Amino acid sequence: MTAASRRVDLVVGLIGVASLAAFLPKLFWRESALYRDFLTDEVLVYAGGIVKLVFLFLSALFALRSVRRLEGGNPARRPWALLGGGLLCFFLGQAILGFHVMVLRQPSPFPSWADAFFVAAYPLLIGALAEFIRAYRAVGLAVGTASEHAVLGFGAAAVLGVVDLMLVRPILASSAPALERYLNAAYPTLDFALLVPILVLMRITWKFQGGRVAFVWTMLLTGGVCLCAGDIAFAYFSTMGKQGLDPLADVLFVLSYLFIARGTMAQYELLTS
Amino acid sequence: MHTEAVLETAARIMAPYLGENMARASVRAHCQKLGIDGGEVTREKAEALLAKLATGLSVFVGREKGAAIVGEIRQALAGMGAV
């Protein structure tokens, strides 16, 4: 590991710890002087918004830079392009929300054009992860067979599908406007769908432990899990009127983008160092 | 050169990237597919193995760097009189 990548780890780690320290206590001490006078809603919205935008931009940038470094015909090129496209969609969606909240000083709009970008990101991300699995199998690495991955994928889809139904039912039955309800139901469903290839890739990544490839994928997959958890939490809390739990969703999103950005940077380092 | 020595050498050089277990398992899997199943490894089979390893590495590190890592393996094997 180079000195530069250790510095990046330090910066990302410090921002992660600072985010946890800023958001999580709000779950328990929302009315405390700390959150009333210092870490006000406005401060947290700006700080969280800027961190999210910067790290989503870095995630997309380094994924797309990796695409440029991989030569034509490399089976990993297409999945990195899809992943970069998905992260770029997330960045654009977040930028729209950031513009409303930080520039226009309005509450975060929902639904909005940002949702079009967020929803469009999922097929790209799911496609990217599925293509990574196929590419790693195709080059003869001992990552497991197609049937092993299919069994794990279908098993995970069945279990997560049941959990999704249980979660989505009260969301769809809520009194929120139709588009809001459908989007709040769509996000967790898409997240559960994203979790299926994530679980298969976790199994694959386990076999790489000790190598630099494992670091890249541990970061990307941890970020993916945090993203899914944040989305599911946000959809559930907002529909069920439990806005007091929003800091949990906020910190999960921030951690997600930090992990994903570190993963795409590590992949670029792997290609260039 | 004996199969186990080739396997150990290739796995040791790939381990920083793929991890020790994956490096070893991948070399072993390629050896089996190429019919390198114990005993002495011919020059041709060693070259075929290196080509497969380069393809496997390229999905993570790119073709150029994959070729460089395989070049390192080739050099180590040459030093042992295998290729």
HADDOCK unambig.tbl for C-alpha pairs under 7 A between the chains (distance, minus, plus):
assign (segid A and resid 70 and name CA) (segid B and resid 62 and name CA) 5.36 0.50 0.50
assign (segid A and resid 74 and name CA) (segid B and resid 59 and name CA) 6.47 0.50 0.50
assign (segid A and resid 75 and name CA) (segid B and resid 59 and name CA) 6.44 0.50 0.50
assign (segid A and resid 76 and name CA) (segid B and resid 59 and name CA) 5.18 0.50 0.50
assign (segid A and resid 139 and name CA) (segid B and resid 55 and name CA) 6.23 0.50 0.50
assign (segid A and resid 139 and name CA) (segid B and resid 56 and name CA) 5.00 0.50 0.50
assign (segid A and resid 140 and name CA) (segid B and resid 56 and name CA) 6.48 0.50 0.50
assign (segid A and resid 141 and name CA) (segid B and resid 26 and name CA) 5.08 0.50 0.50
assign (segid A and resid 141 and name CA) (segid B and resid 56 and name CA) 6.22 0.50 0.50
assign (segid A and resid 142 and name CA) (segid B and resid 22 and name CA) 6.61 0.50 0.50
assign (segid A and resid 142 and name CA) (segid B and resid 25 and name CA) 5.89 0.50 0.50
assign (segid A and resid 142 and name CA) (segid B and resid 26 and name CA) 5.02 0.50 0.50
assign (segid A and resid 142 and name CA) (segid B and resid 29 and name CA) 6.75 0.50 0.50
assign (segid A and resid 207 and name CA) (segid B and resid 21 and name CA) 6.65 0.50 0.50
assign (segid A and resid 207 and name CA) (segid B and resid 22 and name CA) 5.73 0.50 0.50
assign (segid A and resid 208 and name CA) (segid B and resid 18 and name CA) 5.33 0.50 0.50
assign (segid A and resid 208 and name CA) (segid B and resid 19 and name CA) 4.89 0.50 0.50
assign (segid A and resid 208 and name CA) (segid B and resid 21 and name CA) 6.87 0.50 0.50
assign (segid A and resid 208 and name CA) (segid B and resid 22 and name CA) 5.40 0.50 0.50
assign (segid A and resid 209 and name CA) (segid B and resid 19 and name CA) 5.30 0.50 0.50
assign (segid A and resid 210 and name CA) (segid B and resid 19 and name CA) 4.45 0.50 0.50
assign (segid A and resid 210 and name CA) (segid B and resid 20 and name CA) 6.70 0.50 0.50
assign (segid A and resid 211 and name CA) (segid B and resid 15 and name CA) 6.23 0.50 0.50
assign (segid A and resid 211 and name CA) (segid B and resid 16 and name CA) 4.88 0.50 0.50
assign (segid A and resid 211 and name CA) (segid B and resid 17 and name CA) 4.53 0.50 0.50
assign (segid A and resid 211 and name CA) (segid B and resid 18 and name CA) 4.66 0.50 0.50
assign (segid A and resid 211 and name CA) (segid B and resid 19 and name CA) 3.77 0.50 0.50
assign (segid A and resid 212 and name CA) (segid B and resid 16 and name CA) 6.35 0.50 0.50
assign (segid A and resid 212 and name CA) (segid B and resid 17 and name CA) 4.77 0.50 0.50
assign (segid A and resid 212 and name CA) (segid B and resid 18 and name CA) 6.58 0.50 0.50
assign (segid A and resid 213 and name CA) (segid B and resid 17 and name CA) 5.81 0.50 0.50
assign (segid A and resid 213 and name CA) (segid B and resid 18 and name CA) 5.86 0.50 0.50
assign (segid A and resid 270 and name CA) (segid B and resid 61 and name CA) 5.76 0.50 0.50
assign (segid A and resid 271 and name CA) (segid B and resid 61 and name CA) 4.71 0.50 0.50
assign (segid A and resid 271 and name CA) (segid B and resid 62 and name CA) 6.07 0.50 0.50
